[in-house]
Amino acid sequence: MKIKPYFKSTLAEPYQGKFLHKAGATVVMNTEVHTKSVGNFLVMLPDPVSLNFNNAQNFIDKCEKLKERINNTKSITVFSKKLTEENIKGITTEEIKRLDPEANILRKLDNEKVFEYMQSSMGVVVSLVTGVESFLNLIIPYNYTTIRENKKGEKVTLDKEQIVRKFSLEDKIELVAEIKGKVDTKQQRFWPTFKEVKELRDEIVHFKKMDKKLDQMWNPIIVSFFDSDLQKYFDDIVELVNYLEPKYLEKRS
């Protein structure tokens, strides 16, 4: 997905800024950036939603290439009570199983490639959830308020700043769905995917299961990285955004 400008429009009439801009000219929001390492420059303000989605897609493309390289590995590790390393040299896994049906045969993968794949998979889910939250924070009207009960049971009015800071991601989705008149968000086909991606993001960011043994904590995460359809994650999350605000991403093209 191409990174889009945060704001883009066409002038209805001439505008005199630092230079004269003719009617019909395309305008975007830019900002001056002053750095010590690369100097001063002008940069277009990017839409944070498409920025994160672009990042996720780049990670997905990288994961596909890494997975193919990982899957080409032919080396194996064998745990057997009957066979020695000398016994299994040069024979097939089928032959090993015939000689010792209880042998545990595991693929011997390149740890560095596996780690790189895990890093890229993390990048996918973190970028997707960040993209959704950026979208929700942007789409809530700046002057919007809502009434909620606090922990004391008192009704309080919350403005957008408080909503952005205090609401969970699911609560923000519910709120935006209400604003947009979407009554069946949780019945859409993208919803289970969103919940899965969000849960996986929480696991790798917060490591909620640190009370478990290290292998029990990591094993299901690694399985999810390798067995999940990362491209489907992306497509369904983009569908969530387009469902709540049709053509949001296209509007910034």
KEPAVEX-819655 format. One record per residue (C-alpha): residue in one letter; residue number from 1; x, y, z. Coordinates in steps of 0.2 Angstrom, whole numbers. Each point is the difference from the previous one (the first is absolute). Example, Ala and Ser with C-alpha at 12.3 -4.5 7.8 and 13.67 -1.06 7.14 Angstrom:
REM KEPAVEX-819655
{site 'A'; 1; {62; -22; 39}},
{site 'S'; 2; {6; 17; -3}},
//
This chain:
REM KEPAVEX-819655
{site 'M'; 1; {0; 0; 0}},
{site 'K'; 2; {7; 17; -5}},
{site 'I'; 3; {3; 13; 14}},
{site 'K'; 4; {-13; 14; -3}},
{site 'P'; 5; {1; 18; 6}},
{site 'Y'; 6; {-10; 4; 15}},
{site 'F'; 7; {-8; 14; -9}},
{site 'K'; 8; {-2; 3; -19}},
{site 'S'; 9; {-11; 12; -9}},
{site 'T'; 10; {-2; 10; -16}},
{site 'L'; 11; {-1; 19; 1}},
{site 'A'; 12; {-17; 7; -6}},
{site 'E'; 13; {8; 17; -3}},
{site 'P'; 14; {18; 8; -1}},
{site 'Y'; 15; {9; 1; 17}},
{site 'Q'; 16; {15; 11; 4}},
{site 'G'; 17; {12; -8; 13}},
{site 'K'; 18; {19; 0; -2}},
{site 'F'; 19; {-4; -2; -18}},
{site 'L'; 20; {-16; 3; -11}},
{site 'H'; 21; {-10; -17; -2}},
{site 'K'; 22; {-12; 0; -14}},
{site 'A'; 23; {-18; -7; 1}},
{site 'G'; 24; {0; -18; -2}},
{site 'A'; 25; {17; -3; 8}},
{site 'T'; 26; {1; -15; 11}},
{site 'V'; 27; {5; 5; 18}},
{site 'V'; 28; {6; -11; 15}},
{site 'M'; 29; {6; 4; 17}},
{site 'N'; 30; {18; 1; 3}},
{site 'T'; 31; {11; 4; 14}},
{site 'E'; 32; {18; 6; 2}},
{site 'V'; 33; {11; -12; 10}},
{site 'H'; 34; {17; 6; 7}},
{site 'T'; 35; {12; -14; 4}},
{site 'K'; 36; {19; -1; 5}},
{site 'S'; 37; {3; -16; -10}},
{site 'V'; 38; {-8; 4; -17}},
{site 'G'; 39; {-3; 19; 1}},
{site 'N'; 40; {-16; 9; -3}},
{site 'F'; 41; {-13; -6; -12}},
{site 'L'; 42; {-18; 1; -5}},
{site 'V'; 43; {-11; -16; 1}},
{site 'M'; 44; {-18; -4; -4}},
{site 'L'; 45; {-10; -5; 16}},
{site 'P'; 46; {-4; -18; -3}},
{site 'D'; 47; {-17; -8; 5}},
{site 'P'; 48; {5; -11; 15}},
{site 'V'; 49; {-13; -14; -5}},
{site 'S'; 50; {7; -3; -17}},
{site 'L'; 51; {18; 2; 7}},
{site 'N'; 52; {-3; -14; 12}},
{site 'F'; 53; {-9; -11; -13}},
{site 'N'; 54; {14; 3; -12}},
{site 'N'; 55; {12; -6; 13}},
{site 'A'; 56; {-10; -15; 3}},
{site 'Q'; 57; {-1; -5; -18}},
{site 'N'; 58; {19; 2; -2}},
{site 'F'; 59; {2; -12; 15}},
{site 'I'; 60; {-12; -12; -8}},
{site 'D'; 61; {10; 0; -16}},
{site 'K'; 62; {16; -3; 10}},
{site 'C'; 63; {-8; -14; 10}},
{site 'E'; 64; {-5; -9; -16}},
{site 'K'; 65; {18; 0; -7}},
{site 'L'; 66; {7; -5; 17}},
{site 'K'; 67; {-12; -14; 2}},
{site 'E'; 68; {4; -7; -17}},
{site 'R'; 69; {19; 0; 4}},
{site 'I'; 70; {-4; -8; 17}},
{site 'N'; 71; {-10; -13; -7}},
{site 'N'; 72; {14; -5; -12}},
{site 'T'; 73; {10; -7; 14}},
{site 'K'; 74; {3; -19; -1}},
{site 'S'; 75; {10; -3; 17}},
{site 'I'; 76; {-9; -9; 14}},
{site 'T'; 77; {3; -4; 18}},
{site 'V'; 78; {-5; -17; 6}},
{site 'F'; 79; {-3; -5; 18}},
{site 'S'; 80; {0; -19; 2}},
{site 'K'; 81; {3; -13; 14}},
{site 'K'; 82; {5; -13; -12}},
{site 'L'; 83; {10; 9; -14}},
{site 'T'; 84; {17; 9; 0}},
{site 'E'; 85; {6; 14; -11}},
{site 'E'; 86; {10; -13; -10}},
{site 'N'; 87; {-16; -11; -2}},
{site 'I'; 88; {-10; 14; -9}},
{site 'K'; 89; {13; 7; -11}},
{site 'G'; 90; {-5; 0; -18}},
{site 'I'; 91; {-17; -7; 3}},
{site 'T'; 92; {-18; 7; -3}},
{site 'T'; 93; {-12; 5; 14}},
{site 'E'; 94; {-11; -14; -6}},
{site 'E'; 95; {14; -13; 4}},
{site 'I'; 96; {4; 8; 17}},
{site 'K'; 97; {-19; -2; 4}},
{site 'R'; 98; {1; -18; -5}},
{site 'L'; 99; {15; -4; 10}},
{site 'D'; 100; {-7; 10; 15}},
{site 'P'; 101; {-19; 4; -1}},
{site 'E'; 102; {2; 11; 16}},
{site 'A'; 103; {14; 11; -7}},
{site 'N'; 104; {-3; 18; 1}},
{site 'I'; 105; {5; 8; -16}},
{site 'L'; 106; {1; 19; -1}},
{site 'R'; 107; {6; 12; -13}},
{site 'K'; 108; {16; 9; 3}},
{site 'L'; 109; {-3; 18; -5}},
{site 'D'; 110; {11; 15; -1}},
{site 'N'; 111; {-4; 9; 16}},
{site 'E'; 112; {6; 17; -7}},
{site 'K'; 113; {-13; -2; -14}},
{site 'V'; 114; {-14; -6; 12}},
{site 'F'; 115; {4; 15; 12}},
{site 'E'; 116; {-1; 12; -15}},
{site 'Y'; 117; {-16; -8; -5}},
{site 'M'; 118; {-7; 3; 17}},
{site 'Q'; 119; {6; 18; 0}},
{site 'S'; 120; {-9; 3; -16}},
{site 'S'; 121; {-16; -9; 6}},
{site 'M'; 122; {0; 11; 15}},
{site 'G'; 123; {2; 15; -11}},
{site 'V'; 124; {-16; -5; -9}},
{site 'V'; 125; {-11; -2; 14}},
{site 'V'; 126; {6; 16; 10}},
{site 'S'; 127; {-1; 10; -16}},
{site 'L'; 128; {-18; -6; -4}},
{site 'V'; 129; {-6; 4; 18}},
{site 'T'; 130; {8; 17; 0}},
{site 'G'; 131; {-7; 4; -16}},
{site 'V'; 132; {-18; -4; 6}},
{site 'E'; 133; {3; 10; 16}},
{site 'S'; 134; {7; 15; -10}},
{site 'F'; 135; {-16; -1; -12}},
{site 'L'; 136; {-12; 0; 15}},
{site 'N'; 137; {9; 14; 9}},
{site 'L'; 138; {-1; 11; -16}},
{site 'I'; 139; {-18; -5; -5}},
{site 'I'; 140; {-8; 5; 17}},
{site 'P'; 141; {-6; 18; -3}},
{site 'Y'; 142; {11; 13; 9}},
{site 'N'; 143; {-15; 8; 9}},
{site 'Y'; 144; {-8; -17; 5}},
{site 'T'; 145; {-5; -4; 18}},
{site 'T'; 146; {-8; -15; 8}},
{site 'I'; 147; {-7; -4; 17}},
{site 'R'; 148; {7; -15; 10}},
{site 'E'; 149; {-1; -6; 17}},
{site 'N'; 150; {16; 1; 10}},
{site 'K'; 151; {5; -13; 14}},
{site 'K'; 152; {-10; 9; 13}},
{site 'G'; 153; {-16; -2; -11}},
{site 'E'; 154; {0; 18; -4}},
{site 'K'; 155; {-4; 6; -18}},
{site 'V'; 156; {14; 11; -7}},
{site 'T'; 157; {2; 8; -17}},
{site 'L'; 158; {15; -5; -10}},
{site 'D'; 159; {7; 11; -14}},
{site 'K'; 160; {10; -7; -15}},
{site 'E'; 161; {17; 1; 9}},
{site 'Q'; 162; {-6; -10; 15}},
{site 'I'; 163; {-8; -13; -12}},
{site 'V'; 164; {16; -2; -9}},
{site 'R'; 165; {10; -2; 16}},
{site 'K'; 166; {-12; -11; 11}},
{site 'F'; 167; {-10; -11; -12}},
{site 'S'; 168; {6; -17; -5}},
{site 'L'; 169; {2; -4; -18}},
{site 'E'; 170; {-16; -10; 0}},
{site 'D'; 171; {-10; 14; 8}},
{site 'K'; 172; {6; 12; -13}},
{site 'I'; 173; {-6; -11; -14}},
{site 'E'; 174; {-17; -1; 8}},
{site 'L'; 175; {0; 19; 2}},
{site 'V'; 176; {5; 3; -18}},
{site 'A'; 177; {-13; -13; -6}},
{site 'E'; 178; {-13; 9; 10}},
{site 'I'; 179; {5; 17; -7}},
{site 'K'; 180; {0; -8; -18}},
{site 'G'; 181; {-17; -9; 3}},
{site 'K'; 182; {8; -17; -2}},
{site 'V'; 183; {-10; -12; 11}},
{site 'D'; 184; {7; -17; -5}},
{site 'T'; 185; {19; 3; 1}},
{site 'K'; 186; {3; -16; 10}},
{site 'Q'; 187; {-10; -10; -12}},
{site 'Q'; 188; {12; 4; -15}},
{site 'R'; 189; {12; -13; -6}},
{site 'F'; 190; {15; 11; 4}},
{site 'W'; 191; {-4; 0; 19}},
{site 'P'; 192; {7; -17; 5}},
{site 'T'; 193; {16; 5; -10}},
{site 'F'; 194; {1; 17; 10}},
{site 'K'; 195; {-2; -9; 16}},
{site 'E'; 196; {13; -13; -4}},
{site 'V'; 197; {13; 14; -6}},
{site 'K'; 198; {-4; 10; 15}},
{site 'E'; 199; {3; -14; 12}},
{site 'L'; 200; {16; -5; -8}},
{site 'R'; 201; {6; 18; 0}},
{site 'D'; 202; {-4; 1; 19}},
{site 'E'; 203; {10; -16; 3}},
{site 'I'; 204; {16; 5; -8}},
{site 'V'; 205; {-1; 18; 6}},
{site 'H'; 206; {-5; -3; 18}},
{site 'F'; 207; {5; -18; 2}},
{site 'K'; 208; {-15; -4; 10}},
{site 'K'; 209; {4; -18; 4}},
{site 'M'; 210; {17; 4; 8}},
{site 'D'; 211; {-6; -11; 15}},
{site 'K'; 212; {2; -15; -11}},
{site 'K'; 213; {15; -9; -5}},
{site 'L'; 214; {10; 8; -14}},
{site 'D'; 215; {-4; -14; -13}},
{site 'Q'; 216; {-18; 1; 5}},
{site 'M'; 217; {0; 18; -3}},
{site 'W'; 218; {9; 1; -17}},
{site 'N'; 219; {-6; -16; -8}},
{site 'P'; 220; {-18; 5; -4}},
{site 'I'; 221; {6; 17; -6}},
{site 'I'; 222; {13; -8; -12}},
{site 'V'; 223; {-13; -12; -6}},
{site 'S'; 224; {-12; 15; -4}},
{site 'F'; 225; {14; 9; -10}},
{site 'F'; 226; {3; -15; -11}},
{site 'D'; 227; {-18; -7; -2}},
{site 'S'; 228; {-10; 16; -1}},
{site 'D'; 229; {-4; 8; -17}},
{site 'L'; 230; {9; 16; 2}},
{site 'Q'; 231; {-7; 7; -16}},
{site 'K'; 232; {-18; -4; 6}},
{site 'Y'; 233; {4; 9; 16}},
{site 'F'; 234; {4; 16; -11}},
{site 'D'; 235; {-15; -2; -12}},
{site 'D'; 236; {-12; -2; 15}},
{site 'I'; 237; {6; 14; 10}},
{site 'V'; 238; {0; 12; -15}},
{site 'E'; 239; {-18; -6; -3}},
{site 'L'; 240; {-4; 5; 18}},
{site 'V'; 241; {6; 18; -3}},
{site 'N'; 242; {-10; 1; -16}},
{site 'Y'; 243; {-15; -7; 8}},
{site 'L'; 244; {0; 13; 13}},
{site 'E'; 245; {4; 14; -12}},
{site 'P'; 246; {-2; -5; -18}},
{site 'K'; 247; {14; 6; -12}},
{site 'Y'; 248; {10; 7; 15}},
{site 'L'; 249; {16; -5; -8}},
{site 'E'; 250; {-5; 4; -18}},
{site 'K'; 251; {-5; 18; 6}},
{site 'R'; 252; {19; 3; 4}},
{site 'S'; 253; {6; -6; -17}},
//
